[in-house]
């Protein structure tokens, strides 16, 4: 298992950096006009990875804010993972051919497992992360507007058998709420799959990160968004692991 990694998050909407509450597009706060400048500040603080999400793309089911992610990948000395609106082989190739390190397949992993398995076969499990956003244990899709009948752990196991190495698990009820991550569910997925699981949603303080970092299930990392934007702690402190 790789070391525990901190992924500062940049959610993009209308070309700006925003945060939503529980994925609700009507509960938006704008934190910056430039995703690139935000990423640059994270890189200067020592981030090794940046997690970027195209919220417009997730809703429209097509790439919209892609140029911002590519600019960060090309111009900053950080690794970039990007999600939101990635539905086709062309979308995946677009990002990976332009220096993005990892693309996240979310809704399409649920709605088209055969396509997802094909992309895992083509690019490998380090380049294709599986984003599993769950509500009460069931996977939600399409910008969290729909809840499927698929259990998150079942889908993770199926895709792990076909080459998936990295999962990003979001408990929607925790996202943007600063209420603490659902460590139990994250650990359950890590134990069930034996793969790297990155926690997303709910991190509110350094103690939350410590709990995830030190969990015996070897959780792979944590995506941190609102806590950074609302100054609950600094990225430097998060990266130090204190």
C-alpha positions in Angstrom: 0.0 0.0 0.0 1.3 3.4 -0.9 1.7 6.0 1.8 -1.4 8.0 2.9 -1.9 10.8 0.5 -3.7 14.1 0.9 -5.7 15.3 -2.1 -6.8 18.9 -1.9 -9.9 19.3 -3.9 -10.9 21.8 -6.6 -14.5 21.6 -7.7 -15.1 23.6 -10.9 -18.3 25.3 -12.0 -18.5 28.1 -14.5 -14.7 28.2 -14.5 -14.6 29.0 -10.8 -13.6 27.1 -7.7 -16.8 26.2 -5.7 -18.0 23.9 -3.0 -21.5 22.4 -2.9 -23.3 21.0 0.1 -24.1 17.3 -0.3 -23.8 17.7 -4.1 -26.7 20.3 -4.2 -26.1 22.7 -7.1 -28.3 25.2 -5.3 -26.1 25.3 -2.2 -22.9 26.7 -3.8 -20.1 28.8 -2.3 -17.5 30.3 -4.7 -14.0 30.2 -3.2 -12.0 31.5 -6.1 -12.1 32.7 -9.7 -9.2 30.6 -10.9 -8.8 26.8 -10.5 -5.2 27.2 -11.7 -4.3 29.8 -9.0 -6.0 27.6 -6.4 -4.0 24.6 -7.6 -0.8 26.6 -7.6 -1.4 27.6 -4.0 -1.9 23.9 -3.0 1.3 22.9 -4.9 3.3 25.6 -3.2 2.1 24.3 0.2 3.5 20.9 -0.7 0.7 19.0 -2.3 1.8 16.0 -4.4 -1.7 15.5 -5.9 -4.6 17.7 -6.8 -8.2 16.3 -7.1 -10.2 18.2 -9.7 -13.9 17.8 -10.4 -15.8 19.2 -13.3 -19.2 19.8 -11.7 -20.7 21.3 -14.9 -19.5 18.2 -16.7 -21.0 15.8 -14.1 -24.4 17.4 -14.6 -24.2 17.8 -18.4 -22.5 14.3 -18.9 -19.8 15.8 -21.0 -16.5 17.6 -20.4 -16.8 21.3 -19.8 -14.1 22.6 -17.5 -11.4 20.3 -18.9 -9.0 23.0 -19.9 -8.4 24.1 -16.3 -7.4 20.5 -15.3 -5.1 20.2 -18.3 -3.4 23.6 -17.5 -2.7 22.4 -14.0 -1.3 19.1 -15.2 0.9 20.8 -17.8 2.2 23.8 -15.8 2.5 22.7 -12.2 4.7 20.1 -10.6 1.8 18.0 -9.2 -0.1 14.9 -10.1 -3.7 15.5 -11.1 -6.7 13.3 -10.9 -9.9 14.5 -12.5 -13.5 13.5 -12.6 -16.9 14.8 -13.7 -18.5 14.3 -17.1 -16.0 11.6 -18.3 -18.2 9.2 -20.2 -16.3 8.1 -23.3 -13.0 6.6 -24.4 -12.3 9.9 -26.1 -12.8 11.8 -22.8 -10.3 9.5 -21.1 -7.8 9.8 -23.9 -8.2 13.6 -23.9 -7.0 13.9 -20.3 -4.3 11.2 -20.2 -2.7 12.3 -23.4 -2.4 15.9 -22.0 -0.6 15.0 -18.8 -3.4 14.3 -16.4 -2.3 11.3 -14.2 -5.6 9.7 -13.4 -9.2 10.0 -14.5 -12.1 9.1 -12.3 -15.0 7.1 -13.7 -18.1 7.5 -11.5 -21.5 7.3 -13.1 -20.3 5.4 -16.1 -18.8 2.7 -13.8 -22.3 2.0 -12.6 -24.2 2.5 -15.8 -21.7 0.8 -18.1 -19.5 -1.7 -16.3 -18.4 -3.3 -19.6 -17.0 0.0 -20.8 -15.3 0.6 -17.5 -13.7 -2.9 -17.6 -12.5 -2.2 -21.1 -10.8 1.1 -20.0 -9.2 -0.6 -17.1 -7.8 -3.2 -19.5 -6.5 -0.5 -21.8 -5.0 1.9 -19.4 -4.5 0.0 -16.1 -5.8 0.5 -12.6 -3.4 3.3 -11.7 -4.7 5.6 -14.5 -8.4 4.8 -14.1 -9.8 5.4 -10.6 -13.3 4.3 -9.8 -15.4 6.9 -8.0 -18.1 5.4 -5.9 -20.4 7.9 -4.4 -22.8 6.2 -2.0 -26.0 7.1 -0.3 -26.9 4.6 2.4 -24.5 2.1 0.8 -26.0 2.4 -2.7 -24.2 4.1 -5.5 -25.5 7.4 -6.7 -24.9 8.7 -10.2 -25.2 11.7 -12.5 -24.0 14.4 -10.1 -25.7 12.6 -7.3 -29.1 13.2 -8.8 -29.9 9.5 -9.1 -29.4 6.6 -6.7 -28.9 3.2 -8.2 -29.8 -0.2 -6.9 -26.1 -1.2 -6.9 -24.3 -1.7 -3.6 -21.0 0.2 -3.6 -19.0 -2.7 -2.1 -20.4 -5.2 -4.7 -19.5 -2.9 -7.6 -16.0 -2.3 -6.1 -15.4 -6.1 -5.8 -16.5 -6.7 -9.4 -14.2 -4.0 -10.8 -11.3 -5.0 -8.6 -11.5 -8.4 -10.3 -11.1 -6.6 -13.7 -8.0 -4.5 -12.8 -9.3 -1.6 -10.7 -6.6 -0.5 -8.2 -7.8 2.8 -6.8 -11.3 3.6 -5.5 -12.6 7.0 -4.3 -15.4 6.5 -1.8 -17.7 9.4 -1.0 -20.5 9.2 1.5 -22.8 11.8 0.1 -24.5 12.5 3.5 -21.1 13.7 4.8 -19.9 15.7 1.8 -19.5 19.4 2.5 -21.0 19.0 6.0 -17.7 18.9 8.0 -19.3 16.1 10.0 -16.4 13.7 9.9 -15.7 10.9 7.3 -17.6 7.6 7.3 -14.4 5.7 8.3 -16.3 2.5 8.9 -17.7 2.3 5.3 -14.3 3.4 3.8 -12.5 0.7 5.8 -15.1 -1.9 4.8 -14.4 -1.2 1.1 -10.6 -1.3 1.6 -10.9 -4.7 3.4 -13.4 -6.1 0.9 -11.4 -5.2 -2.2 -7.8 -5.3 -0.9 -7.3 -2.2 -3.0 -6.4 1.4 -2.4 -9.5 3.4 -1.2 -9.3 7.2 -0.9 -11.7 8.8 1.5 -13.9 11.7 0.3 -16.4 13.8 2.1 -16.7 15.0 5.7 -13.1 15.7 6.7 -13.4 18.6 9.2 -10.2 18.5 11.3 -6.8 17.0 11.7 -8.2 14.4 14.0 -10.3 13.1 11.1 -7.2 12.7 9.0 -5.4 11.0 11.8 -8.2 8.5 12.2 -8.1 7.7 8.5 -4.3 7.7 8.3 -3.9 5.3 11.2 -6.7 2.9 10.5 -5.5 -0.7 10.3 -7.4 -1.2 7.0 -4.7 1.0 5.3 -6.9 3.6 3.8 -5.0 5.1 0.9 -5.6 8.8 1.4 -8.2 11.6 1.8 -9.7 14.2 -0.4 -10.0 17.5 1.5 -12.1 20.4 0.3 -14.3 22.5 2.5 -12.1 22.2 5.5 -9.3 23.9 3.7 -11.5 26.6 2.1 -13.0 27.5 5.5 -9.6 27.4 7.3 -10.4 24.5 9.6 -6.7 23.7 9.2 -3.9 24.4 6.7 -2.8 22.1 3.9 0.7 22.3 5.3 -0.5 20.9 8.7 -2.5 18.2 6.9 0.5 17.1 4.9 2.6 17.0 8.0 0.3 14.4 9.4 -0.1 16.0 12.7 
